[in-house]
């Protein structure tokens, strides 16, 4: 077995035996890694709460055939506000689940790693659900599913647009969207354009309302469509 050091975000954990846990970590240099944290469930464990979901850590591991073994962990950022505010934690966990589904084991994806750390940091500093909605849409764009927002995805006509087609990956005009797609209001489209058009700071300052809820829900549906599975944690949103 080889020893390596890296840093990453804890995506999820599951119990193993009486005292251990299998921890899934999205790392900067090694992609998604699954590792055993031995004795972590014992009182006085040296790992303590450092290997809980949302934690940003520096770690040392032995690489195994199937599961690595965590030998050392140091906290980089605990994102404490997320853990102390249930409402924000419920918006952080779906981002972790989405990354867990998209990321490939041991395949480095630096852009996605930086985006996840940035989203968690922003959510902790500026607690708005728009962060999660923006993360979903930017994740889709990063994975090659950037939505078409300026012309109808079916006929190519211009605005006004009334719906969003998950399969076509874009907006629908009044004729094409009359009986198809997911409803999309003009305010929702404006917010979506801000998220994906370089005005993220302005989008995050958007007051909560129908448009923010609409864009968040549509983001969840789009991610689930391309993953071909439901995000279980999205039910908490």
WOVENQUI-V797291 format. One record per backbone hydrogen bond with DSSP energy under -1.0 kcal/mol. CO is the residue of the C=O (numbers start at 1). NH is the residue of the N-H. E is the energy in kcal/mol with one decimal. If there is no record, write none. Layout:
CO/NH/E + CO/NH/E
This chain:
2/63/-3.2 + 4/61/-2.6 + 6/59/-2.9 + 7/28/-2.8 + 8/57/-2.9 + 9/26/-2.7 + 10/54/-2.4 + 12/24/-2.8 + 14/22/-2.8 + 16/20/-1.6 + 19/41/-2.9 + 20/16/-2.5 + 21/37/-3.1 + 22/14/-2.0 + 23/35/-2.6 + 24/11/-3.0 + 24/12/-1.2 + 25/33/-3.2 + 26/9/-2.0 + 31/27/-2.9 + 32/106/-2.0 + 33/25/-3.0 + 34/68/-2.4 + 35/23/-3.5 + 36/70/-2.5 + 37/21/-1.2 + 37/40/-1.1 + 39/42/-1.5 + 42/45/-1.7 + 47/50/-2.3 + 52/55/-2.1 + 55/10/-2.4 + 56/76/-2.8 + 56/77/-2.2 + 57/8/-2.6 + 58/74/-2.8 + 59/6/-2.2 + 60/71/-2.9 + 60/72/-1.5 + 61/4/-2.6 + 62/69/-2.3 + 68/36/-3.2 + 69/62/-2.4 + 72/60/-2.5 + 74/58/-3.2 + 77/56/-2.5 + 79/82/-1.4 + 79/83/-1.0 + 80/84/-1.6 + 85/89/-2.2 + 86/90/-2.4 + 88/92/-1.3 + 89/93/-2.5 + 92/96/-1.7 + 93/97/-2.5 + 94/98/-2.3 + 95/99/-2.1 + 96/100/-2.4 + 97/101/-1.8 + 98/102/-2.0 + 99/103/-3.1 + 104/32/-1.4 + 104/107/-1.8 + 109/113/-2.2 + 110/114/-2.7 + 111/115/-2.0 + 112/116/-2.4 + 113/117/-2.4 + 114/118/-2.4 + 115/119/-2.2 + 116/120/-2.4 + 117/121/-2.3 + 118/122/-2.4 + 119/123/-2.5 + 120/124/-2.0 + 121/125/-1.8 + 122/126/-3.4 + 126/128/-1.9 + 128/131/-1.8 + 129/133/-1.5 + 130/134/-2.9 + 131/135/-2.3 + 132/136/-2.2 + 133/137/-1.9 + 134/138/-2.5 + 135/139/-2.3 + 136/140/-2.2 + 137/141/-2.0 + 138/142/-2.5 + 139/143/-2.0 + 140/145/-3.2 + 141/144/-1.4 + 148/171/-2.3 + 152/156/-1.3 + 157/152/-3.4 + 162/184/-2.2 + 163/172/-2.6 + 164/182/-2.8 + 165/169/-1.9 + 165/170/-1.4 + 169/148/-2.3 + 170/165/-3.1 + 171/153/-3.3 + 172/162/-2.4 + 172/163/-1.2 + 173/177/-2.8 + 182/164/-2.2 + 185/189/-2.2 + 186/190/-2.0 + 187/191/-2.1 + 188/192/-2.3 + 189/193/-2.4 + 190/194/-1.8 + 191/195/-2.2 + 192/196/-2.0 + 193/197/-1.4 + 194/199/-1.9 + 199/203/-2.1 + 200/204/-2.6 + 203/206/-1.4 + 209/213/-2.1 + 210/214/-2.4 + 211/215/-2.4 + 212/216/-2.0 + 213/217/-2.6 + 214/218/-2.6 + 215/219/-1.9 + 216/220/-2.2 + 217/221/-2.4 + 218/222/-2.2 + 219/223/-2.4 + 220/224/-2.7 + 221/225/-2.2 + 222/226/-2.0 + 223/227/-2.2 + 224/228/-1.6 + 224/229/-1.3 + 231/234/-1.3 + 232/235/-1.2 + 233/236/-1.8 + 234/237/-1.3
